[in-house]
């Protein structure tokens, strides 16, 4: 069973370096030698030059692999802030109720240590 071939990936730094080297080629045959040496097709070079002109290669340098962060909806932030505020309010109310229960329980028990006979 033959091994599966993986598609080659080229980092943005490598692409920029190759495009700069290709731009520096002035003599006939230099560009072809560069492409053969690197094992690239001329169509890749054309695409990379187009990406460079559009500024896409510069942006790719700063990209990190993995899922893209989703923009947070302002309404979600507002609801999270309101939720946090209500949680604090609930915690305060719960504390007050606990204190009130404890004070009522203390009033029912005799506070005097001597026995009434």
Phi and psi in degrees as GROMACS dihedral restraints (atoms count N, CA, C in turn):
[ dihedral_restraints ]
;  ai    aj    ak    al  type     phi  dphi    fc
    3     4     5     6     1   -73.7    20    10
    4     5     6     7     1   148.8    20    10
    6     7     8     9     1   -71.0    20    10
    7     8     9    10     1   144.8    20    10
    9    10    11    12     1   -74.1    20    10
   10    11    12    13     1   138.0    20    10
   12    13    14    15     1   -89.4    20    10
   13    14    15    16     1   129.7    20    10
   15    16    17    18     1   -96.0    20    10
   16    17    18    19     1   143.4    20    10
   18    19    20    21     1   -68.1    20    10
   19    20    21    22     1   135.7    20    10
   21    22    23    24     1   -74.7    20    10
   22    23    24    25     1   143.7    20    10
   24    25    26    27     1  -119.9    20    10
   25    26    27    28     1   136.5    20    10
   27    28    29    30     1  -117.2    20    10
   28    29    30    31     1   120.7    20    10
   30    31    32    33     1   -64.4    20    10
   31    32    33    34     1   156.8    20    10
   33    34    35    36     1   -61.2    20    10
   34    35    36    37     1   -36.9    20    10
   36    37    38    39     1   -62.2    20    10
   37    38    39    40     1   -42.2    20    10
   39    40    41    42     1   -64.0    20    10
   40    41    42    43     1   -44.9    20    10
   42    43    44    45     1   -59.4    20    10
   43    44    45    46     1   -46.3    20    10
   45    46    47    48     1   -61.6    20    10
   46    47    48    49     1   -41.4    20    10
   48    49    50    51     1   -62.9    20    10
   49    50    51    52     1   -43.6    20    10
   51    52    53    54     1   -66.2    20    10
   52    53    54    55     1   -41.6    20    10
   54    55    56    57     1   -63.5    20    10
   55    56    57    58     1   -40.4    20    10
   57    58    59    60     1   -64.7    20    10
   58    59    60    61     1   -41.8    20    10
   60    61    62    63     1   -64.3    20    10
   61    62    63    64     1   -39.3    20    10
   63    64    65    66     1   -66.9    20    10
   64    65    66    67     1   -37.1    20    10
   66    67    68    69     1   -67.0    20    10
   67    68    69    70     1   -27.2    20    10
   69    70    71    72     1   -80.5    20    10
   70    71    72    73     1   -12.2    20    10
   72    73    74    75     1   -73.0    20    10
   73    74    75    76     1   118.4    20    10
   75    76    77    78     1  -113.2    20    10
   76    77    78    79     1   -31.4    20    10
   78    79    80    81     1   -82.7    20    10
   79    80    81    82     1   149.3    20    10
   81    82    83    84     1   -61.6    20    10
   82    83    84    85     1   133.3    20    10
   84    85    86    87     1    93.3    20    10
   85    86    87    88     1   -15.8    20    10
   87    88    89    90     1   -66.1    20    10
   88    89    90    91     1   -42.2    20    10
   90    91    92    93     1   -64.8    20    10
   91    92    93    94     1   -43.3    20    10
   93    94    95    96     1   -62.1    20    10
   94    95    96    97     1   -39.4    20    10
   96    97    98    99     1   -65.1    20    10
   97    98    99   100     1   -39.9    20    10
   99   100   101   102     1   -61.9    20    10
  100   101   102   103     1   -47.2    20    10
  102   103   104   105     1   -63.8    20    10
  103   104   105   106     1   -40.2    20    10
  105   106   107   108     1   -66.1    20    10
  106   107   108   109     1   -42.4    20    10
  108   109   110   111     1   -61.6    20    10
  109   110   111   112     1   -39.4    20    10
  111   112   113   114     1   -88.5    20    10
  112   113   114   115     1    -9.7    20    10
  114   115   116   117     1    71.3    20    10
  115   116   117   118     1    39.4    20    10
  117   118   119   120     1  -114.6    20    10
  118   119   120   121     1   159.9    20    10
  120   121   122   123     1   -99.2    20    10
  121   122   123   124     1   154.9    20    10
  123   124   125   126     1   -66.2    20    10
  124   125   126   127     1   -27.7    20    10
  126   127   128   129     1   -65.4    20    10
  127   128   129   130     1   -35.5    20    10
  129   130   131   132     1   -62.0    20    10
  130   131   132   133     1   -44.5    20    10
  132   133   134   135     1   -61.6    20    10
  133   134   135   136     1   -40.8    20    10
  135   136   137   138     1   -62.1    20    10
  136   137   138   139     1   -45.1    20    10
  138   139   140   141     1   -63.8    20    10
  139   140   141   142     1   -41.6    20    10
  141   142   143   144     1   -66.7    20    10
  142   143   144   145     1   -36.4    20    10
  144   145   146   147     1   -65.4    20    10
  145   146   147   148     1   -41.8    20    10
  147   148   149   150     1   -62.4    20    10
  148   149   150   151     1   -42.5    20    10
  150   151   152   153     1   -63.6    20    10
  151   152   153   154     1   -38.8    20    10
  153   154   155   156     1   -64.4    20    10
  154   155   156   157     1   -41.9    20    10
  156   157   158   159     1   -64.8    20    10
  157   158   159   160     1   -33.7    20    10
  159   160   161   162     1   -83.0    20    10
  160   161   162   163     1    -7.3    20    10
  162   163   164   165     1    84.2    20    10
  163   164   165   166     1     8.7    20    10
  165   166   167   168     1   -71.5    20    10
  166   167   168   169     1   -33.9    20    10
  168   169   170   171     1   -67.4    20    10
  169   170   171   172     1   -35.8    20    10
  171   172   173   174     1   -65.3    20    10
  172   173   174   175     1   -39.6    20    10
  174   175   176   177     1   -70.4    20    10
  175   176   177   178     1   -33.2    20    10
  177   178   179   180     1   -65.9    20    10
  178   179   180   181     1   -29.7    20    10
  180   181   182   183     1   -61.1    20    10
  181   182   183   184     1   -33.3    20    10
  183   184   185   186     1   -89.4    20    10
  184   185   186   187     1    -8.2    20    10
  186   187   188   189     1   -72.8    20    10
  187   188   189   190     1   146.1    20    10
  189   190   191   192     1  -112.2    20    10
  190   191   192   193     1   147.6    20    10
  192   193   194   195     1   -69.8    20    10
  193   194   195   196     1   157.5    20    10
  195   196   197   198     1   111.8    20    10
  196   197   198   199     1  -178.0    20    10
  198   199   200   201     1   -67.4    20    10
  199   200   201   202     1   145.6    20    10
  201   202   203   204     1   -77.9    20    10
  202   203   204   205     1   141.3    20    10
  204   205   206   207     1   -68.2    20    10
  205   206   207   208     1   136.4    20    10
  207   208   209   210     1   -83.9    20    10
  208   209   210   211     1   139.1    20    10
  210   211   212   213     1   -67.3    20    10
  211   212   213   214     1   138.6    20    10
  213   214   215   216     1   -88.2    20    10
  214   215   216   217     1   128.0    20    10
  216   217   218   219     1   -68.1    20    10
  217   218   219   220     1   134.8    20    10
  219   220   221   222     1   -58.8    20    10
  220   221   222   223     1   -31.0    20    10
  222   223   224   225     1   -65.5    20    10
  223   224   225   226     1   -36.2    20    10
  225   226   227   228     1   -65.0    20    10
  226   227   228   229     1   -42.9    20    10
  228   229   230   231     1   -61.7    20    10
  229   230   231   232     1   -41.1    20    10
  231   232   233   234     1   -64.1    20    10
  232   233   234   235     1   -43.2    20    10
  234   235   236   237     1   -67.1    20    10
  235   236   237   238     1   -36.5    20    10
  237   238   239   240     1   -65.7    20    10
  238   239   240   241     1   -40.7    20    10
  240   241   242   243     1   -64.3    20    10
  241   242   243   244     1   -42.2    20    10
  243   244   245   246     1   -65.1    20    10
  244   245   246   247     1   -39.9    20    10
  246   247   248   249     1   -61.8    20    10
  247   248   249   250     1   -44.2    20    10
  249   250   251   252     1   -63.2    20    10
  250   251   252   253     1   -41.1    20    10
  252   253   254   255     1   -62.8    20    10
  253   254   255   256     1   -44.6    20    10
  255   256   257   258     1   -67.6    20    10
  256   257   258   259     1   -33.8    20    10
  258   259   260   261     1   -63.5    20    10
  259   260   261   262     1   -42.4    20    10
  261   262   263   264     1   -63.8    20    10
  262   263   264   265     1   -41.3    20    10
  264   265   266   267     1   -63.6    20    10
  265   266   267   268     1   -42.1    20    10
  267   268   269   270     1   -63.7    20    10
  268   269   270   271     1   -41.6    20    10
  270   271   272   273     1   -62.0    20    10
  271   272   273   274     1   -42.3    20    10
  273   274   275   276     1   -62.8    20    10
  274   275   276   277     1   -44.7    20    10
  276   277   278   279     1   -63.3    20    10
  277   278   279   280     1   -39.7    20    10
  279   280   281   282     1   -64.3    20    10
  280   281   282   283     1   -41.3    20    10
  282   283   284   285     1   -64.0    20    10
  283   284   285   286     1   -42.8    20    10
  285   286   287   288     1   -62.4    20    10
  286   287   288   289     1   -44.2    20    10
  288   289   290   291     1   -63.6    20    10
  289   290   291   292     1   -39.6    20    10
  291   292   293   294     1   -63.5    20    10
  292   293   294   295     1   -43.8    20    10
  294   295   296   297     1   -62.9    20    10
  295   296   297   298     1   -40.9    20    10
  297   298   299   300     1   -64.6    20    10
  298   299   300   301     1   -39.8    20    10
  300   301   302   303     1   -63.0    20    10
  301   302   303   304     1   -43.1    20    10
  303   304   305   306     1   -65.1    20    10
  304   305   306   307     1   -39.3    20    10
  306   307   308   309     1   -69.2    20    10
  307   308   309   310     1   -36.1    20    10
  309   310   311   312     1   -66.7    20    10
  310   311   312   313     1   -40.3    20    10
  312   313   314   315     1   -65.8    20    10
  313   314   315   316     1   -35.7    20    10
  315   316   317   318     1   -68.5    20    10
  316   317   318   319     1   -34.9    20    10
  318   319   320   321     1   -68.1    20    10
  319   320   321   322     1   -29.6    20    10
  321   322   323   324     1   -74.0    20    10
  322   323   324   325     1   -34.6    20    10
  324   325   326   327     1   -80.1    20    10
  325   326   327   328     1   146.7    20    10
  327   328   329   330     1   -69.2    20    10
  328   329   330   331     1   137.3    20    10
  330   331   332   333     1   -93.5    20    10
  331   332   333   334     1   -10.5    20    10
  333   334   335   336     1   -85.6    20    10
  334   335   336   337     1   140.3    20    10
  336   337   338   339     1   -89.4    20    10
  337   338   339   340     1   -12.4    20    10
  339   340   341   342     1   -88.8    20    10
  340   341   342   343     1   150.1    20    10
  342   343   344   345     1   -86.7    20    10
  343   344   345   346     1   139.4    20    10
  345   346   347   348     1   -89.4    20    10
  346   347   348   349     1   116.0    20    10
